[in-house]
Amino acid sequence: MFDAGHSLPLALIGVGLGLWWQRRKRFRALGVAMVLGCLSVGLHSLGDLPVHAEDAHRHFWPLSNYRLISSVSYWDPNLYGDVFGVFELGLSLVLSVYVFRWLRSRLTKALVVFCNLLFLIFIIGSFFV
């Protein structure tokens, strides 16, 4: 059942339900949250497809049990995990700079900086393990 959280068909169903709930005044906020959450799941799942090797998910569950076994792993240095980690850090930093302009609160800006510093420390530390 772990793959339910990575299922593209279930994410699409969730988007549909969220859009349906948005049309009802009483459930509008729930519908918006459902659509955004399920779109996030779908986007995450699409990003997961090319970077899971032995730990691949069933992205088309419950329609199929197929697992796309990639030759790249987001974590395994034997399968370019170290290279992907640097790419992921760079992407995170670029997107953080883009999002940073929208943030108003000093607290949220500090949290973005803190998360990126932790990520940077993790990536640098992984080269020494």
Residue pairs with C-beta under 8 A, 6 or more apart in sequence:
2 57
3 57
3 58
3 59
3 61
4 10
4 61
5 41
6 41
6 44
6 45
6 48
6 57
6 58
6 59
6 61
7 45
7 58
7 59
7 60
7 61
7 62
8 42
8 45
8 46
8 59
8 60
9 60
9 61
9 62
9 63
10 41
10 61
10 62
11 38
11 39
11 41
11 42
11 45
12 38
12 42
14 34
14 35
14 37
14 38
14 41
15 34
15 35
15 38
15 39
15 42
17 31
17 34
18 30
18 31
18 32
18 33
18 34
18 35
18 36
18 37
18 38
19 31
19 35
20 31
21 27
21 28
21 30
21 31
21 34
22 28
22 31
22 32
22 35
23 31
24 31
45 57
45 59
48 57
48 59
49 59
49 68
49 70
50 68
50 70
50 72
51 70
51 72
51 73
51 74
51 84
52 68
52 69
52 70
52 73
52 74
53 69
53 70
53 71
53 72
53 73
53 76
53 79
54 69
54 73
55 73
56 67
56 68
56 69
56 70
57 67
58 64
58 65
58 66
58 67
59 67
59 68
60 66
70 79
71 79
72 79
72 80
72 81
72 84
73 79
73 80
73 81
73 84
74 81
74 84
74 85
74 88
75 81
75 85
77 126
82 126
82 127
85 123
85 126
86 123
88 123
89 119
89 120
89 123
92 116
92 119
93 116
96 112
96 116
99 112
100 109
100 112
103 109
103 112
